[in-house]
Amino acid sequence: MDSARLEVHNTSKTFGSARVLDRAELTVAPGEVHGLIGQNGSGKSTLIKILSGFHTPDGGAEIRFNGARLGPPMRPKRLADAGLTFVHQDLGLVPRLSVVENVRVGRLRHGRFSRRVRWQHEAALVAESLAFLGSDIDPWTPVAQLTLPQRGVVAIARALQGRDRERSCVVLDEATQNLPKEVLPEFYQIIRRLTAEGTSIVLVSHRLDEILDLTDRVTVLRDGRVVGGGIRTAESSEGELMELMLGYEVERDRIDRPDRDSSQPPALTCEDLFAGTLRSASFTVRRGEIVGVTGAVDAGHDELPYVIAGARPASAGRISVNDESLAARALDVARASRLGIALVPRDRSGEGLAMTLSLLENLTVPRIHGRRWRFWLGRSWQRREFSRAVELLGIVPPRPDLAAGQLSGGNQQKLLVSKWLLQNPAVLVLHEPTQAVDVGARRELLLALRRAADETGMAVLISSIEAEDLASVCDRVLVLDGGAVAHELAGELDADLILEKSFALAEPSAAS
Ligand SMILES: Nc1ncnc2c1ncn2[C@@H]1O[C@H](COP(=O)(O)OP(=O)(O)OP(=O)(O)O)[C@@H](O)[C@H]1O
């Protein structure tokens, strides 16, 4: 029998006194897609970071690749030479550098005598890798100018280069999280093409539909332990996997919402907004209402949260919150905040949280300034706010002094959402709020938004491509196309209908 492509044996990791990975085992066969799933904080990223050499495991671990011992220690150069490569959640690209520099870093070839890098040759190699992925991105483009899906393709091209197809393994750590729904089928085809050539894939994902569609087998982690090793996906179901991951069944009903009084005046009014891809976007969100905005790539829903919160300039239009109204062009973050608008951005690490500051500081610093409290009063207020956040969204571990960067991705997301939710803004605007959040916590997060809208009258606008989330929590969903509202869906919302409307609008333009 062929040896396994990747074997992880007896691998544990302890931070301080907390053992977050406990004797993990994982075996990936040649040419298979192997899913790695588990709830937030279950140890998936820790295991991947051990494989990539970022964390050193506790003693006793052994990692083998194509039958030979690879580590620990896991040396990055040795991993790449052996054919074990990674695409991390944050993609790990340097925005100010070009695509070619990002892809070829560490692999640039020099002329024999001149020692100069032959850039044209390097760019041709990169163009070839991109073409394999069905992309025609110009290798000289700075990464900063690329869309998120394009950045995803670049990160994958970097992981694939120079591989020996029949001996390599690519680890995709939540790499599909940044890709819009309509490019996913293409991405899945790439994965199938790779495995057909003999490459193995490890896929870490919170999307159980993706895991069931794409993987041959799956390994399930719970609280740092493997609770299901190499389960055949064809013989399993979403419900079974969910129960293994969480240890309980998740309710999937639509979240109850009170009957809306449609005569209520709007809390947020946007009139004829022009900004980036937005072209005359007009709509309202009433007090206590949750409105979803969605659409295909470049429809404008991605841009909207930032324009409303004054984080991106608008060229025309008006934005009003209750009785106060402003030309959108005059809006900046400070003015938006004075109007009562708060933003939960998509980019958690870049714009949302300060990763080196504590959970307590992240949660309360935006509000503690300006309060003329005595130090100790401020301190006890901070601790109370932290307890509220933990209660609201179940942040784990609930340690106020931990640095935000030491939380798992999903728990960072919960921290970010609670930071703004607890401020009780008049208008809360969120971009992909459930990203990286596991299936159980996702419902808790949506329920918390629903409660805030119902109990405090907060007007909530959610920009997302997660049709299921929008259908379960929103009062209305607006589907954007070409920067303006093309459809308004209300009443009994249905995820399939939301997707159908978004895609139906995307198709004609994709063909042109
Ligand atoms: N550098 C660190 N120091 C201390 N604790 C850490 C550190 N990195 C991770 N942890 C803890 O290890 C546990 C596992 O985290 P990990 O990121 O592996 O979870 P995960 O399964 O990838 O979660 P998610 O789905 O939310 O990304 C968490 O409790 C986290 O807070």
The ligand as an ORCA input file, in Angstrom:
! r2SCAN-3c Opt
* xyz 0 1
  N      -0.430     32.403     20.972
  C      -1.386     31.928     21.793
  N      -1.305     32.101     23.128
  C      -2.256     31.620     23.956
  N      -3.354     30.945     23.540
  C      -3.487     30.745     22.219
  C      -2.524     31.235     21.276
  N      -2.938     30.887     20.032
  C      -4.109     30.216     20.183
  N      -4.433     30.131     21.503
  C      -5.616     29.452     22.076
  O      -5.666     28.132     21.568
  C      -7.015     27.717     21.411
  C      -7.183     27.127     20.017
  O      -7.100     28.172     19.074
  P      -7.095     27.923     17.497
  O      -6.799     29.237     16.844
  O      -6.223     26.779     17.185
  O      -8.635     27.512     17.273
  P      -9.396     27.251     15.896
  O      -9.994     25.889     15.984
  O      -8.509     27.521     14.739
  O     -10.566     28.315     16.020
  P     -11.314     29.243     14.901
  O     -12.300     28.356     14.232
  O     -12.010     30.255     15.762
  O     -10.269     29.843     14.005
  C      -7.879     28.939     21.677
  O      -8.417     28.834     22.958
  C      -6.910     30.101     21.595
  O      -7.312     31.178     22.428
*
